[in-house]
């Protein structure tokens, strides 16, 4: 009782906590709701990626902290897409919140095809240590979203699974954007999305559809996948089976176009985009990156002298560039002509 009275007396004497102190005490509630509202440019978004206004419930839990650097929270919310697999219908993420006074520049980080989480964890750790909050979002069919009793992958020759999964990833990330914009510690004017390899495909596509991701980072990414891979020797067996059912390259190009970043890359023109690529990349060929860069309006571009896997040598440089890109203010939008 005495302690309570002393505390009350101190609060009366000192007055309400300052904004800086309140920010330092920021915590993520264990549960709550947030609302997705369509953007002002929703009418121009392809129907595949449109979302109606909707409320979402979320759950969060403090996992651990790195003293003097950041705190990590788990986050779950329902996917706006209902796939045939229950596990895949909940979005799982980890939120790296820097210590200190916000609001913070913030970015979503996305993993590579292997899905080991090594790259996004390194990215999130580096960013949070440098004052950039990071939300590592698990893509469909990865991590806890992987069905227990079915062998399903996000990317596979089975387009009936792959194409809906790409769409689901984009819509999940549009909802994640709404959660982040609802957080008082997030600087929505410096809110971005970053991806590596597979993650770069999704970051480019999502950035094109959701302009409230003010910044977009594409690391080891490109576009024009059908043209680049259809005649590739490693795709020979897949193409042979596909053509045996009556498929053609033109049909494949038509089917995949809504899910290829290059189709919508012009929507990134004038945005705060950073592209980093390997000049000897044997997975995402340099020409694929150049085409995406051109379609996106020739934003900032960095070439590393490496292959796809060899890019790991340049990861420290890439991480520093991403942190700097996210921290700087966005350029003022160009005046409408």
C-alpha positions, 0 to 999 in steps of 0.5 A: 500500500505504501509503495502504491501511495509513493508511486501515485505521489511521484506521478502527481509530482512528475506529471504524465510521462513524456512522449520519449518515455512513452515510446521507450515503454512501447509494447505490443499487445497480446491480442487486438484488431486492426483494419485493412482499408483499400488504398486510394489507388485501389481502382487501378489494382488488377482484380487478382490483387484487390482487397475489400475493407475488412477487420483482422484479429491478431495475436502477438507474444514477446519472444526474446530481446537483445539488450540495448538493441531490439525486442522480438515478438511473434505475430499471427493474423488470418490470411485474407485467402482461404486455401485448402489447407488450414495450417496455411490460412494463418500468417506467421511473422516475427517483429523486430522492434528496435529499442529507443525512441521511434517512430522507426523506419520499417520494412517487411523482410522475405526469405529465399526459396529454401526457406531456412529463415537464415537470410531474413533473420540476418537482415532483421537483426542488422536492420533492428540494430541500426534503428529499422524495425523489421517484420519477417513474414512467412510466405504461404506453405513455409514454416508453420504454414506447411501442411502436416499431412500433404506435400505442398510447396509454394513454388512447384510445377503444379501451377494450380498450387503455385499461382494461387500461392503467389496471389495469397502471398501478395494479399497477406503482405497487403494486410501486414502493411495495414498492421504495421501502419496501425502501429504507433512506433512505425513511421508509415512514410518510411515503410518498405518491403525487402526480399531476396531471390524468391522473396524479391519476386514477391517484394517486387510484385507486392510493392507494385500492388500496394503503394503504401509500401513506400520503399521496395528492395529487390535483392537477386530478383528479376522478371520475364520468367517464362521467356527466360526459363522455357528453353532452359535445359533444366526445364526440358522435362517439365516443358516436355510434360507440359506440352504433351497436354497441349501447352505452348510457350504463349499459353504459359506466358499468358497464364503466368503474366499476372504473377510475373513482376515484370508485368506490373513493374511500371507501377514501381516507376517513380517509387523509392526502389533499390535493386541489387543483383549478381552480374554472373547470376545463373538463377536469376539471369542478369538480363531478367534483372535489367528488364525489370529495372527498365520496366520499373523506371530505372531506379537505383541499381547495384551490381555485385560481381557474383553468382546467385549463391556467391552473393553471400560474400556481398551480404554485409554490403547489401544489408548496409545498403538496405538499412540506409535505403530504409532510413532515408526519407522518401522523395516527394512524389512527382507532380501530376502532369 
